Amino acid sequence: MPLYNITLKTDAPVEELEKAKASVREKGGVIRHEYSIIKGFTAEFPDDNVQTFESTEHVHVEQDGAVETQ
């Protein structure tokens, strides 16, 4: 399963983070890491569930990947 970073949008209530985590688990996903500095987590879940999270107004979804600096 692909790995995704899920973070709360700036104006989102904190409780939306718990709702997002519960939704990941309900859809067969697995939370791999929870961030302490930012309001978010990394999770694996099937590609066909990405649209569900992307359409949520309170979270931002981004596929995890390598970041390069120059």
CHARMM internal coordinates of N, CA and C (Angstrom, degrees):
IC EDIT
DIST 1 N 1 CA 1.4490
DIST 1 CA 1 C 1.5338
ANGL 1 N 1 CA 1 C 108.65
DIST 1 C 2 N 1.3156
ANGL 1 CA 1 C 2 N 117.21
DIHE 1 N 1 CA 1 C 2 N 142.88
DIST 2 N 2 CA 1.4649
ANGL 1 C 2 N 2 CA 120.75
DIHE 1 CA 1 C 2 N 2 CA 177.63
DIST 2 CA 2 C 1.5283
ANGL 2 N 2 CA 2 C 111.59
DIHE 1 C 2 N 2 CA 2 C -68.59
DIST 2 C 3 N 1.3136
ANGL 2 CA 2 C 3 N 114.92
DIHE 2 N 2 CA 2 C 3 N 155.69
DIST 3 N 3 CA 1.4587
ANGL 2 C 3 N 3 CA 122.27
DIHE 2 CA 2 C 3 N 3 CA -179.97
DIST 3 CA 3 C 1.5291
ANGL 3 N 3 CA 3 C 108.96
DIHE 2 C 3 N 3 CA 3 C -103.25
DIST 3 C 4 N 1.3369
ANGL 3 CA 3 C 4 N 116.40
DIHE 3 N 3 CA 3 C 4 N 133.75
DIST 4 N 4 CA 1.4607
ANGL 3 C 4 N 4 CA 122.07
DIHE 3 CA 3 C 4 N 4 CA -178.24
DIST 4 CA 4 C 1.5204
ANGL 4 N 4 CA 4 C 110.68
DIHE 3 C 4 N 4 CA 4 C -128.42
DIST 4 C 5 N 1.3342
ANGL 4 CA 4 C 5 N 115.27
DIHE 4 N 4 CA 4 C 5 N 146.15
DIST 5 N 5 CA 1.4600
ANGL 4 C 5 N 5 CA 121.98
DIHE 4 CA 4 C 5 N 5 CA 172.04
DIST 5 CA 5 C 1.5229
ANGL 5 N 5 CA 5 C 107.12
DIHE 4 C 5 N 5 CA 5 C -97.59
DIST 5 C 6 N 1.3104
ANGL 5 CA 5 C 6 N 115.95
DIHE 5 N 5 CA 5 C 6 N 127.41
DIST 6 N 6 CA 1.4598
ANGL 5 C 6 N 6 CA 121.49
DIHE 5 CA 5 C 6 N 6 CA -179.57
DIST 6 CA 6 C 1.5223
ANGL 6 N 6 CA 6 C 107.11
DIHE 5 C 6 N 6 CA 6 C -122.04
DIST 6 C 7 N 1.3339
ANGL 6 CA 6 C 7 N 116.13
DIHE 6 N 6 CA 6 C 7 N 120.37
DIST 7 N 7 CA 1.4577
ANGL 6 C 7 N 7 CA 121.15
DIHE 6 CA 6 C 7 N 7 CA -178.80
DIST 7 CA 7 C 1.5240
ANGL 7 N 7 CA 7 C 109.88
DIHE 6 C 7 N 7 CA 7 C -129.76
DIST 7 C 8 N 1.3240
ANGL 7 CA 7 C 8 N 115.65
DIHE 7 N 7 CA 7 C 8 N 152.61
DIST 8 N 8 CA 1.4622
ANGL 7 C 8 N 8 CA 120.53
DIHE 7 CA 7 C 8 N 8 CA 176.88
DIST 8 CA 8 C 1.5198
ANGL 8 N 8 CA 8 C 109.67
DIHE 7 C 8 N 8 CA 8 C -74.51
DIST 8 C 9 N 1.3093
ANGL 8 CA 8 C 9 N 115.69
DIHE 8 N 8 CA 8 C 9 N 142.62
DIST 9 N 9 CA 1.4575
ANGL 8 C 9 N 9 CA 120.09
DIHE 8 CA 8 C 9 N 9 CA 172.96
DIST 9 CA 9 C 1.5264
ANGL 9 N 9 CA 9 C 108.11
DIHE 8 C 9 N 9 CA 9 C -73.03
DIST 9 C 10 N 1.3060
ANGL 9 CA 9 C 10 N 116.28
DIHE 9 N 9 CA 9 C 10 N 159.32
DIST 10 N 10 CA 1.4648
ANGL 9 C 10 N 10 CA 122.98
DIHE 9 CA 9 C 10 N 10 CA -173.14
DIST 10 CA 10 C 1.5209
ANGL 10 N 10 CA 10 C 113.99
DIHE 9 C 10 N 10 CA 10 C -51.55
DIST 10 C 11 N 1.3125
ANGL 10 CA 10 C 11 N 118.42
DIHE 10 N 10 CA 10 C 11 N -44.39
DIST 11 N 11 CA 1.4660
ANGL 10 C 11 N 11 CA 121.20
DIHE 10 CA 10 C 11 N 11 CA -175.31
DIST 11 CA 11 C 1.5272
ANGL 11 N 11 CA 11 C 114.37
DIHE 10 C 11 N 11 CA 11 C -93.75
DIST 11 C 12 N 1.3148
ANGL 11 CA 11 C 12 N 117.20
DIHE 11 N 11 CA 11 C 12 N 8.17
DIST 12 N 12 CA 1.4723
ANGL 11 C 12 N 12 CA 120.88
DIHE 11 CA 11 C 12 N 12 CA -176.95
DIST 12 CA 12 C 1.5268
ANGL 12 N 12 CA 12 C 111.54
DIHE 11 C 12 N 12 CA 12 C -78.86
DIST 12 C 13 N 1.3351
ANGL 12 CA 12 C 13 N 116.89
DIHE 12 N 12 CA 12 C 13 N 141.19
DIST 13 N 13 CA 1.4716
ANGL 12 C 13 N 13 CA 120.67
DIHE 12 CA 12 C 13 N 13 CA 175.47
DIST 13 CA 13 C 1.5341
ANGL 13 N 13 CA 13 C 110.23
DIHE 12 C 13 N 13 CA 13 C -67.50
DIST 13 C 14 N 1.3114
ANGL 13 CA 13 C 14 N 116.46
DIHE 13 N 13 CA 13 C 14 N 145.40
DIST 14 N 14 CA 1.4653
ANGL 13 C 14 N 14 CA 122.31
DIHE 13 CA 13 C 14 N 14 CA -176.81
DIST 14 CA 14 C 1.5306
ANGL 14 N 14 CA 14 C 112.35
DIHE 13 C 14 N 14 CA 14 C -57.58
DIST 14 C 15 N 1.3197
ANGL 14 CA 14 C 15 N 117.48
DIHE 14 N 14 CA 14 C 15 N -34.13
DIST 15 N 15 CA 1.4735
ANGL 14 C 15 N 15 CA 119.69
DIHE 14 CA 14 C 15 N 15 CA -178.31
DIST 15 CA 15 C 1.5338
ANGL 15 N 15 CA 15 C 112.51
DIHE 14 C 15 N 15 CA 15 C -64.21
DIST 15 C 16 N 1.3071
ANGL 15 CA 15 C 16 N 117.71
DIHE 15 N 15 CA 15 C 16 N -17.82
DIST 16 N 16 CA 1.4624
ANGL 15 C 16 N 16 CA 120.79
DIHE 15 CA 15 C 16 N 16 CA 177.46
DIST 16 CA 16 C 1.5230
ANGL 16 N 16 CA 16 C 111.65
DIHE 15 C 16 N 16 CA 16 C -66.72
DIST 16 C 17 N 1.3227
ANGL 16 CA 16 C 17 N 117.18
DIHE 16 N 16 CA 16 C 17 N -24.70
DIST 17 N 17 CA 1.4637
ANGL 16 C 17 N 17 CA 120.93
DIHE 16 CA 16 C 17 N 17 CA 177.31
DIST 17 CA 17 C 1.5278
ANGL 17 N 17 CA 17 C 110.15
DIHE 16 C 17 N 17 CA 17 C -65.69
DIST 17 C 18 N 1.3223
ANGL 17 CA 17 C 18 N 116.91
DIHE 17 N 17 CA 17 C 18 N -44.21
DIST 18 N 18 CA 1.4712
ANGL 17 C 18 N 18 CA 120.74
DIHE 17 CA 17 C 18 N 18 CA 178.38
DIST 18 CA 18 C 1.5312
ANGL 18 N 18 CA 18 C 110.62
DIHE 17 C 18 N 18 CA 18 C -64.96
DIST 18 C 19 N 1.3190
ANGL 18 CA 18 C 19 N 117.04
DIHE 18 N 18 CA 18 C 19 N -37.59
DIST 19 N 19 CA 1.4642
ANGL 18 C 19 N 19 CA 120.82
DIHE 18 CA 18 C 19 N 19 CA 177.38
DIST 19 CA 19 C 1.5252
ANGL 19 N 19 CA 19 C 110.62
DIHE 18 C 19 N 19 CA 19 C -63.69
DIST 19 C 20 N 1.3319
ANGL 19 CA 19 C 20 N 116.52
DIHE 19 N 19 CA 19 C 20 N -40.52
DIST 20 N 20 CA 1.4623
ANGL 19 C 20 N 20 CA 120.73
DIHE 19 CA 19 C 20 N 20 CA 179.43
DIST 20 CA 20 C 1.5269
ANGL 20 N 20 CA 20 C 110.61
DIHE 19 C 20 N 20 CA 20 C -65.19
DIST 20 C 21 N 1.3331
ANGL 20 CA 20 C 21 N 117.30
DIHE 20 N 20 CA 20 C 21 N -41.92
DIST 21 N 21 CA 1.4727
ANGL 20 C 21 N 21 CA 120.52
DIHE 20 CA 20 C 21 N 21 CA 178.57
DIST 21 CA 21 C 1.5184
ANGL 21 N 21 CA 21 C 110.89
DIHE 20 C 21 N 21 CA 21 C -63.59
DIST 21 C 22 N 1.3205
ANGL 21 CA 21 C 22 N 116.69
DIHE 21 N 21 CA 21 C 22 N -42.38
DIST 22 N 22 CA 1.4668
ANGL 21 C 22 N 22 CA 120.48
DIHE 21 CA 21 C 22 N 22 CA 178.67
DIST 22 CA 22 C 1.5244
ANGL 22 N 22 CA 22 C 110.28
DIHE 21 C 22 N 22 CA 22 C -63.18
DIST 22 C 23 N 1.3067
ANGL 22 CA 22 C 23 N 116.71
DIHE 22 N 22 CA 22 C 23 N -39.92
DIST 23 N 23 CA 1.4635
ANGL 22 C 23 N 23 CA 121.12
DIHE 22 CA 22 C 23 N 23 CA 179.68
DIST 23 CA 23 C 1.5262
ANGL 23 N 23 CA 23 C 111.40
DIHE 22 C 23 N 23 CA 23 C -64.22
DIST 23 C 24 N 1.3271
ANGL 23 CA 23 C 24 N 117.10
DIHE 23 N 23 CA 23 C 24 N -40.63
DIST 24 N 24 CA 1.4707
ANGL 23 C 24 N 24 CA 120.91
DIHE 23 CA 23 C 24 N 24 CA 177.16
DIST 24 CA 24 C 1.5261
ANGL 24 N 24 CA 24 C 109.58
DIHE 23 C 24 N 24 CA 24 C -58.40
DIST 24 C 25 N 1.3250
ANGL 24 CA 24 C 25 N 116.05
DIHE 24 N 24 CA 24 C 25 N -48.53
DIST 25 N 25 CA 1.4735
ANGL 24 C 25 N 25 CA 120.28
DIHE 24 CA 24 C 25 N 25 CA -178.84
DIST 25 CA 25 C 1.5269
ANGL 25 N 25 CA 25 C 111.77
DIHE 24 C 25 N 25 CA 25 C -63.45
DIST 25 C 26 N 1.3349
ANGL 25 CA 25 C 26 N 117.31
DIHE 25 N 25 CA 25 C 26 N -41.33
DIST 26 N 26 CA 1.4710
ANGL 25 C 26 N 26 CA 121.62
DIHE 25 CA 25 C 26 N 26 CA 179.99
DIST 26 CA 26 C 1.5238
ANGL 26 N 26 CA 26 C 112.00
DIHE 25 C 26 N 26 CA 26 C -62.65
DIST 26 C 27 N 1.3206
ANGL 26 CA 26 C 27 N 116.46
DIHE 26 N 26 CA 26 C 27 N -30.36
DIST 27 N 27 CA 1.4606
ANGL 26 C 27 N 27 CA 120.84
DIHE 26 CA 26 C 27 N 27 CA -177.10
DIST 27 CA 27 C 1.5296
ANGL 27 N 27 CA 27 C 112.41
DIHE 26 C 27 N 27 CA 27 C -94.27
DIST 27 C 28 N 1.3315
ANGL 27 CA 27 C 28 N 116.25
DIHE 27 N 27 CA 27 C 28 N 14.59
DIST 28 N 28 CA 1.4580
ANGL 27 C 28 N 28 CA 120.30
DIHE 27 CA 27 C 28 N 28 CA 175.41
DIST 28 CA 28 C 1.5088
ANGL 28 N 28 CA 28 C 115.02
DIHE 27 C 28 N 28 CA 28 C 86.72
DIST 28 C 29 N 1.3289
ANGL 28 CA 28 C 29 N 116.93
DIHE 28 N 28 CA 28 C 29 N 12.39
DIST 29 N 29 CA 1.4551
ANGL 28 C 29 N 29 CA 120.57
DIHE 28 CA 28 C 29 N 29 CA 179.79
DIST 29 CA 29 C 1.5164
ANGL 29 N 29 CA 29 C 112.28
DIHE 28 C 29 N 29 CA 29 C -88.82
DIST 29 C 30 N 1.3425
ANGL 29 CA 29 C 30 N 114.48
DIHE 29 N 29 CA 29 C 30 N 169.44
DIST 30 N 30 CA 1.4542
ANGL 29 C 30 N 30 CA 121.13
DIHE 29 CA 29 C 30 N 30 CA -179.88
DIST 30 CA 30 C 1.5276
ANGL 30 N 30 CA 30 C 108.10
DIHE 29 C 30 N 30 CA 30 C -130.39
DIST 30 C 31 N 1.3232
ANGL 30 CA 30 C 31 N 116.83
DIHE 30 N 30 CA 30 C 31 N 128.24
DIST 31 N 31 CA 1.4616
ANGL 30 C 31 N 31 CA 121.59
DIHE 30 CA 30 C 31 N 31 CA 177.00
DIST 31 CA 31 C 1.5209
ANGL 31 N 31 CA 31 C 107.22
DIHE 30 C 31 N 31 CA 31 C -80.72
DIST 31 C 32 N 1.3337
ANGL 31 CA 31 C 32 N 115.56
DIHE 31 N 31 CA 31 C 32 N 123.62
DIST 32 N 32 CA 1.4642
ANGL 31 C 32 N 32 CA 121.69
DIHE 31 CA 31 C 32 N 32 CA -176.50
DIST 32 CA 32 C 1.5194
ANGL 32 N 32 CA 32 C 113.16
DIHE 31 C 32 N 32 CA 32 C -98.78
DIST 32 C 33 N 1.3171
ANGL 32 CA 32 C 33 N 117.80
DIHE 32 N 32 CA 32 C 33 N -30.45
DIST 33 N 33 CA 1.4643
ANGL 32 C 33 N 33 CA 120.42
DIHE 32 CA 32 C 33 N 33 CA -178.76
DIST 33 CA 33 C 1.5286
ANGL 33 N 33 CA 33 C 109.20
DIHE 32 C 33 N 33 CA 33 C -155.99
DIST 33 C 34 N 1.3226
ANGL 33 CA 33 C 34 N 115.55
DIHE 33 N 33 CA 33 C 34 N 136.70
DIST 34 N 34 CA 1.4599
ANGL 33 C 34 N 34 CA 120.34
DIHE 33 CA 33 C 34 N 34 CA 174.21
DIST 34 CA 34 C 1.5180
ANGL 34 N 34 CA 34 C 108.07
DIHE 33 C 34 N 34 CA 34 C -111.76
DIST 34 C 35 N 1.3249
ANGL 34 CA 34 C 35 N 116.75
DIHE 34 N 34 CA 34 C 35 N 130.55
DIST 35 N 35 CA 1.4557
ANGL 34 C 35 N 35 CA 121.80
DIHE 34 CA 34 C 35 N 35 CA -178.00
DIST 35 CA 35 C 1.5194
ANGL 35 N 35 CA 35 C 110.40
DIHE 34 C 35 N 35 CA 35 C -82.56
DIST 35 C 36 N 1.3259
ANGL 35 CA 35 C 36 N 116.35
DIHE 35 N 35 CA 35 C 36 N 146.85
DIST 36 N 36 CA 1.4603
ANGL 35 C 36 N 36 CA 119.93
DIHE 35 CA 35 C 36 N 36 CA 177.32
DIST 36 CA 36 C 1.5323
ANGL 36 N 36 CA 36 C 111.39
DIHE 35 C 36 N 36 CA 36 C -103.78
DIST 36 C 37 N 1.3311
ANGL 36 CA 36 C 37 N 117.44
DIHE 36 N 36 CA 36 C 37 N -25.42
DIST 37 N 37 CA 1.4618
ANGL 36 C 37 N 37 CA 120.28
DIHE 36 CA 36 C 37 N 37 CA -178.13
DIST 37 CA 37 C 1.5258
ANGL 37 N 37 CA 37 C 111.55
DIHE 36 C 37 N 37 CA 37 C -85.24
DIST 37 C 38 N 1.3124
ANGL 37 CA 37 C 38 N 115.87
DIHE 37 N 37 CA 37 C 38 N -39.59
DIST 38 N 38 CA 1.4683
ANGL 37 C 38 N 38 CA 119.92
DIHE 37 CA 37 C 38 N 38 CA 178.09
DIST 38 CA 38 C 1.5204
ANGL 38 N 38 CA 38 C 108.93
DIHE 37 C 38 N 38 CA 38 C -111.71
DIST 38 C 39 N 1.3100
ANGL 38 CA 38 C 39 N 116.69
DIHE 38 N 38 CA 38 C 39 N 161.63
DIST 39 N 39 CA 1.4617
ANGL 38 C 39 N 39 CA 121.46
DIHE 38 CA 38 C 39 N 39 CA 179.72
DIST 39 CA 39 C 1.5214
ANGL 39 N 39 CA 39 C 108.09
DIHE 38 C 39 N 39 CA 39 C -87.59
DIST 39 C 40 N 1.3299
ANGL 39 CA 39 C 40 N 115.50
DIHE 39 N 39 CA 39 C 40 N 90.96
DIST 40 N 40 CA 1.4503
ANGL 39 C 40 N 40 CA 119.05
DIHE 39 CA 39 C 40 N 40 CA -179.14
DIST 40 CA 40 C 1.5119
ANGL 40 N 40 CA 40 C 112.54
DIHE 39 C 40 N 40 CA 40 C -177.00
DIST 40 C 41 N 1.3214
ANGL 40 CA 40 C 41 N 114.58
DIHE 40 N 40 CA 40 C 41 N -177.20
DIST 41 N 41 CA 1.4528
ANGL 40 C 41 N 41 CA 121.52
DIHE 40 CA 40 C 41 N 41 CA -178.93
DIST 41 CA 41 C 1.5276
ANGL 41 N 41 CA 41 C 109.29
DIHE 40 C 41 N 41 CA 41 C -158.92
DIST 41 C 42 N 1.3310
ANGL 41 CA 41 C 42 N 115.56
DIHE 41 N 41 CA 41 C 42 N 166.59
DIST 42 N 42 CA 1.4497
ANGL 41 C 42 N 42 CA 122.68
DIHE 41 CA 41 C 42 N 42 CA 175.37
DIST 42 CA 42 C 1.5216
ANGL 42 N 42 CA 42 C 107.08
DIHE 41 C 42 N 42 CA 42 C -112.72
DIST 42 C 43 N 1.3239
ANGL 42 CA 42 C 43 N 116.09
DIHE 42 N 42 CA 42 C 43 N 134.76
DIST 43 N 43 CA 1.4597
ANGL 42 C 43 N 43 CA 120.09
DIHE 42 CA 42 C 43 N 43 CA -177.73
DIST 43 CA 43 C 1.5253
ANGL 43 N 43 CA 43 C 110.87
DIHE 42 C 43 N 43 CA 43 C -142.13
DIST 43 C 44 N 1.3149
ANGL 43 CA 43 C 44 N 114.82
DIHE 43 N 43 CA 43 C 44 N 152.60
DIST 44 N 44 CA 1.4568
ANGL 43 C 44 N 44 CA 121.38
DIHE 43 CA 43 C 44 N 44 CA 171.30
DIST 44 CA 44 C 1.5119
ANGL 44 N 44 CA 44 C 107.03
DIHE 43 C 44 N 44 CA 44 C -101.96
DIST 44 C 45 N 1.3241
ANGL 44 CA 44 C 45 N 116.39
DIHE 44 N 44 CA 44 C 45 N 131.05
DIST 45 N 45 CA 1.4558
ANGL 44 C 45 N 45 CA 120.00
DIHE 44 CA 44 C 45 N 45 CA 172.47
DIST 45 CA 45 C 1.5131
ANGL 45 N 45 CA 45 C 108.86
DIHE 44 C 45 N 45 CA 45 C -156.82
DIST 45 C 46 N 1.3339
ANGL 45 CA 45 C 46 N 116.77
DIHE 45 N 45 CA 45 C 46 N 157.42
DIST 46 N 46 CA 1.4588
ANGL 45 C 46 N 46 CA 121.43
DIHE 45 CA 45 C 46 N 46 CA -175.92
DIST 46 CA 46 C 1.5278
ANGL 46 N 46 CA 46 C 112.66
DIHE 45 C 46 N 46 CA 46 C -59.00
DIST 46 C 47 N 1.3386
ANGL 46 CA 46 C 47 N 115.91
DIHE 46 N 46 CA 46 C 47 N 144.20
DIST 47 N 47 CA 1.4711
ANGL 46 C 47 N 47 CA 122.13
DIHE 46 CA 46 C 47 N 47 CA 179.34
DIST 47 CA 47 C 1.5231
ANGL 47 N 47 CA 47 C 112.87
DIHE 46 C 47 N 47 CA 47 C -52.89
DIST 47 C 48 N 1.3220
ANGL 47 CA 47 C 48 N 116.74
DIHE 47 N 47 CA 47 C 48 N -36.05
DIST 48 N 48 CA 1.4637
ANGL 47 C 48 N 48 CA 118.90
DIHE 47 CA 47 C 48 N 48 CA -176.55
DIST 48 CA 48 C 1.5271
ANGL 48 N 48 CA 48 C 113.25
DIHE 47 C 48 N 48 CA 48 C -69.94
DIST 48 C 49 N 1.3281
ANGL 48 CA 48 C 49 N 118.02
DIHE 48 N 48 CA 48 C 49 N -7.54
DIST 49 N 49 CA 1.4681
ANGL 48 C 49 N 49 CA 121.51
DIHE 48 CA 48 C 49 N 49 CA 177.14
DIST 49 CA 49 C 1.5243
ANGL 49 N 49 CA 49 C 112.77
DIHE 48 C 49 N 49 CA 49 C -99.12
DIST 49 C 50 N 1.3113
ANGL 49 CA 49 C 50 N 117.55
DIHE 49 N 49 CA 49 C 50 N -6.68
DIST 50 N 50 CA 1.4672
ANGL 49 C 50 N 50 CA 121.05
DIHE 49 CA 49 C 50 N 50 CA -177.43
DIST 50 CA 50 C 1.5176
ANGL 50 N 50 CA 50 C 110.69
DIHE 49 C 50 N 50 CA 50 C -60.18
DIST 50 C 51 N 1.3031
ANGL 50 CA 50 C 51 N 117.34
DIHE 50 N 50 CA 50 C 51 N -42.14
DIST 51 N 51 CA 1.4630
ANGL 50 C 51 N 51 CA 121.22
DIHE 50 CA 50 C 51 N 51 CA -177.73
DIST 51 CA 51 C 1.5300
ANGL 51 N 51 CA 51 C 111.80
DIHE 50 C 51 N 51 CA 51 C -58.56
DIST 51 C 52 N 1.3109
ANGL 51 CA 51 C 52 N 116.70
DIHE 51 N 51 CA 51 C 52 N -35.64
DIST 52 N 52 CA 1.4673
ANGL 51 C 52 N 52 CA 120.93
DIHE 51 CA 51 C 52 N 52 CA 178.00
DIST 52 CA 52 C 1.5262
ANGL 52 N 52 CA 52 C 110.15
DIHE 51 C 52 N 52 CA 52 C -58.85
DIST 52 C 53 N 1.3199
ANGL 52 CA 52 C 53 N 116.78
DIHE 52 N 52 CA 52 C 53 N -44.64
DIST 53 N 53 CA 1.4607
ANGL 52 C 53 N 53 CA 120.59
DIHE 52 CA 52 C 53 N 53 CA -178.40
DIST 53 CA 53 C 1.5191
ANGL 53 N 53 CA 53 C 111.91
DIHE 52 C 53 N 53 CA 53 C -76.06
DIST 53 C 54 N 1.3151
ANGL 53 CA 53 C 54 N 117.96
DIHE 53 N 53 CA 53 C 54 N -37.19
DIST 54 N 54 CA 1.4550
ANGL 53 C 54 N 54 CA 121.16
DIHE 53 CA 53 C 54 N 54 CA 179.94
DIST 54 CA 54 C 1.5258
ANGL 54 N 54 CA 54 C 112.00
DIHE 53 C 54 N 54 CA 54 C -65.06
DIST 54 C 55 N 1.3187
ANGL 54 CA 54 C 55 N 116.99
DIHE 54 N 54 CA 54 C 55 N -26.80
DIST 55 N 55 CA 1.4616
ANGL 54 C 55 N 55 CA 120.06
DIHE 54 CA 54 C 55 N 55 CA -179.43
DIST 55 CA 55 C 1.5321
ANGL 55 N 55 CA 55 C 112.72
DIHE 54 C 55 N 55 CA 55 C -85.91
DIST 55 C 56 N 1.3316
ANGL 55 CA 55 C 56 N 116.70
DIHE 55 N 55 CA 55 C 56 N -3.21
DIST 56 N 56 CA 1.4587
ANGL 55 C 56 N 56 CA 121.00
DIHE 55 CA 55 C 56 N 56 CA 178.24
DIST 56 CA 56 C 1.5214
ANGL 56 N 56 CA 56 C 109.94
DIHE 55 C 56 N 56 CA 56 C -77.84
DIST 56 C 57 N 1.3047
ANGL 56 CA 56 C 57 N 117.10
DIHE 56 N 56 CA 56 C 57 N 130.47
DIST 57 N 57 CA 1.4654
ANGL 56 C 57 N 57 CA 120.51
DIHE 56 CA 56 C 57 N 57 CA -175.03
DIST 57 CA 57 C 1.5263
ANGL 57 N 57 CA 57 C 114.29
DIHE 56 C 57 N 57 CA 57 C -73.03
DIST 57 C 58 N 1.3298
ANGL 57 CA 57 C 58 N 118.12
DIHE 57 N 57 CA 57 C 58 N -16.66
DIST 58 N 58 CA 1.4613
ANGL 57 C 58 N 58 CA 120.05
DIHE 57 CA 57 C 58 N 58 CA -173.41
DIST 58 CA 58 C 1.5203
ANGL 58 N 58 CA 58 C 115.28
DIHE 57 C 58 N 58 CA 58 C -99.64
DIST 58 C 59 N 1.3281
ANGL 58 CA 58 C 59 N 118.33
DIHE 58 N 58 CA 58 C 59 N -12.02
DIST 59 N 59 CA 1.4628
ANGL 58 C 59 N 59 CA 119.78
DIHE 58 CA 58 C 59 N 59 CA -177.88
DIST 59 CA 59 C 1.5166
ANGL 59 N 59 CA 59 C 112.25
DIHE 58 C 59 N 59 CA 59 C -124.46
DIST 59 C 60 N 1.3195
ANGL 59 CA 59 C 60 N 114.19
DIHE 59 N 59 CA 59 C 60 N 155.39
DIST 60 N 60 CA 1.4597
ANGL 59 C 60 N 60 CA 122.14
DIHE 59 CA 59 C 60 N 60 CA 175.35
DIST 60 CA 60 C 1.5266
ANGL 60 N 60 CA 60 C 106.34
DIHE 59 C 60 N 60 CA 60 C -111.54
DIST 60 C 61 N 1.3360
ANGL 60 CA 60 C 61 N 117.44
DIHE 60 N 60 CA 60 C 61 N 133.02
DIST 61 N 61 CA 1.4676
ANGL 60 C 61 N 61 CA 122.68
DIHE 60 CA 60 C 61 N 61 CA -178.52
DIST 61 CA 61 C 1.5156
ANGL 61 N 61 CA 61 C 108.75
DIHE 60 C 61 N 61 CA 61 C -117.47
DIST 61 C 62 N 1.3314
ANGL 61 CA 61 C 62 N 115.07
DIHE 61 N 61 CA 61 C 62 N 132.40
DIST 62 N 62 CA 1.4544
ANGL 61 C 62 N 62 CA 120.68
DIHE 61 CA 61 C 62 N 62 CA 179.74
DIST 62 CA 62 C 1.5255
ANGL 62 N 62 CA 62 C 108.41
DIHE 61 C 62 N 62 CA 62 C -143.91
DIST 62 C 63 N 1.3160
ANGL 62 CA 62 C 63 N 116.85
DIHE 62 N 62 CA 62 C 63 N 132.43
DIST 63 N 63 CA 1.4590
ANGL 62 C 63 N 63 CA 119.31
DIHE 62 CA 62 C 63 N 63 CA 178.84
DIST 63 CA 63 C 1.5219
ANGL 63 N 63 CA 63 C 108.77
DIHE 62 C 63 N 63 CA 63 C -68.16
DIST 63 C 64 N 1.3298
ANGL 63 CA 63 C 64 N 115.95
DIHE 63 N 63 CA 63 C 64 N 135.92
DIST 64 N 64 CA 1.4543
ANGL 63 C 64 N 64 CA 121.88
DIHE 63 CA 63 C 64 N 64 CA -178.67
DIST 64 CA 64 C 1.5275
ANGL 64 N 64 CA 64 C 109.56
DIHE 63 C 64 N 64 CA 64 C -69.94
DIST 64 C 65 N 1.3103
ANGL 64 CA 64 C 65 N 116.66
DIHE 64 N 64 CA 64 C 65 N 145.47
DIST 65 N 65 CA 1.4471
ANGL 64 C 65 N 65 CA 120.27
DIHE 64 CA 64 C 65 N 65 CA 178.94
DIST 65 CA 65 C 1.5148
ANGL 65 N 65 CA 65 C 110.86
DIHE 64 C 65 N 65 CA 65 C -168.15
DIST 65 C 66 N 1.3025
ANGL 65 CA 65 C 66 N 115.62
DIHE 65 N 65 CA 65 C 66 N 175.06
DIST 66 N 66 CA 1.4582
ANGL 65 C 66 N 66 CA 121.21
DIHE 65 CA 65 C 66 N 66 CA 179.52
DIST 66 CA 66 C 1.5222
ANGL 66 N 66 CA 66 C 110.59
DIHE 65 C 66 N 66 CA 66 C -73.87
DIST 66 C 67 N 1.3061
ANGL 66 CA 66 C 67 N 115.45
DIHE 66 N 66 CA 66 C 67 N 144.42
DIST 67 N 67 CA 1.4590
ANGL 66 C 67 N 67 CA 122.35
DIHE 66 CA 66 C 67 N 67 CA 176.74
DIST 67 CA 67 C 1.5163
ANGL 67 N 67 CA 67 C 107.72
DIHE 66 C 67 N 67 CA 67 C -117.44
DIST 67 C 68 N 1.3147
ANGL 67 CA 67 C 68 N 116.76
DIHE 67 N 67 CA 67 C 68 N 131.02
DIST 68 N 68 CA 1.4549
ANGL 67 C 68 N 68 CA 120.81
DIHE 67 CA 67 C 68 N 68 CA 179.88
DIST 68 CA 68 C 1.5193
ANGL 68 N 68 CA 68 C 110.22
DIHE 67 C 68 N 68 CA 68 C -114.80
DIST 68 C 69 N 1.3212
ANGL 68 CA 68 C 69 N 116.06
DIHE 68 N 68 CA 68 C 69 N 142.53
DIST 69 N 69 CA 1.4568
ANGL 68 C 69 N 69 CA 120.62
DIHE 68 CA 68 C 69 N 69 CA 174.58
DIST 69 CA 69 C 1.5202
ANGL 69 N 69 CA 69 C 108.75
DIHE 68 C 69 N 69 CA 69 C -119.42
DIST 69 C 70 N 1.2959
ANGL 69 CA 69 C 70 N 116.62
DIHE 69 N 69 CA 69 C 70 N 156.21
DIST 70 N 70 CA 1.4635
ANGL 69 C 70 N 70 CA 119.63
DIHE 69 CA 69 C 70 N 70 CA -179.58
DIST 70 CA 70 C 1.5024
ANGL 70 N 70 CA 70 C 111.47
DIHE 69 C 70 N 70 CA 70 C -104.80
END
COOR INIT
IC SEED 1 N 1 CA 1 C
IC BUILD
